[in-house]
Amino acid sequence: MIILWGIAEERPLAAVRAALAALGRAYFVLDQRDALDLSLEVTVGRSVTGRLVGPGASIDLAAVGAVYVRPYDPTVLPAVARRGRDSAGYRHAVTLHQAFRAWTEVTPARVVNRVAAMSTNSSKPYQSALLREIGFKVPETLVTTDPEAAQAFLATHTEVVYKSVSDVRSVVSRVGADQRQRLGDITGCPTQLQAYVAGTDVRVHVVGERLFPVEIVSEATDYRYPGEHEVKRSIAELPKEVADHCRLAAERLGLPLAGVDLRRTPKGDWYCFEINPSPAFPYFDLDGGIARAIAEFLAAGGTA
C-alpha cells in the first residue's frame, strides 16, 4: 500500500496519484480535509505498528510500503479553523497531523520526504554551506542585521539580490535605490544579501538516482514571479560533474525527491542557489516524466 498525504487536488499530489493509477498500483489518499473523520493509532516498540481508520478504510500501517508527504498546516484548513482552537475537532486534527508526521519519521516504509531531512531548508545559509562542501559554486552571501556591513557588501558587488533566510517563500529581488535608503530597517530582521549571478536558470528534479533538468529562460530576476517578462522552459542536459553534484546533494541531505536550483553563467560556470525538499514539480514536468519517476520510486517501496 502507498499513502499520499496532503490535499487530493493539489497539483503535485494529483499528478503522482494519476501516475500511480497508470501503473496499476494501490494507493490511499490521506486527505487532510477528512482529518475529523480519521483516527490513527501507533505503537513503537521493536517494530512500528498501528492502524489508520476512516470512513470505508482501515489500513494496517505495517502494510504501508511508501508514503508521499505533502501536508499543509492543519490549522489553516477551513474545516478545522472554523471550529476554533478550543474545540475538540481542532485538537483532533492537530494531534492526527503530529502523530502521522511522527510515524513517517520512524516507519521503515519509503518516505518522500521525511520531515527531518527537509529541515535543512529552514536555514538557507546552513544549506549553502553544505552545498559548498559537496562541490557546488555558491554565490557570495551575507546575512546581517548591521546596516554598515550591508553597505560594505553592496559596495563590493556590482549587483546584489535579497531574499528569505528561511524556508518562507519570498520573491528574489534586486537591491535598488529604494532598498539602499532603507538599510536601517534590517536591524530588526536578519536579511540575506547575495551577489547577483548572471546566466540561465536550470531547475533539476532529483528522483532517486534519476535527474530531470529543465532550462528556464527569462529576463525576470525571479522567473517564478515574471511580471510582464516571458518565461520559456525546455528540457536540458547537464555536464556529468554537475549531475553528480545534484545526486550527491540529494543523497547527503537524505532527500529521495529534491528540486535543485542552478544557474549557468555565460562563461560556463554552474552555481547552486538552494535545494527545495518538497518541490511543486508540475510546472517543470514538461513530459510527465517527473510524476512517473516519483510514482515508480514509491511503487518500488510499496507493496502491490
Buried (B, 14 or more C-beta within 10 A) or exposed (E): BBBBBBBBEBBBBBBBBBBBEEBEBBBBBBBBBBBBBBBBEBEEEEEBEBBBEBEEEEBEBBEBBBBBBBBEEBEEBEBBBEBEEEEEBBEBBBBBBEBBBBBBEEBEBBBBBBBEBBBBBEBBBEBBBBBEEBEBBBBEBBBBEBBEBBEEBBEEBEBBBBBBBEBEEBEBEEBEEEBEEEBEEBEEEEBBBBBBBEBBBBBBBBBBEBBBBBBBEBEBBBBEEBEEEEBEBEEBEBEEEBBBBBBBBBBBBBBBBBBBBBBBEEEEEBBBBBBBBBBBBBBBBEEEBBBBBBBBBBBEBBEE
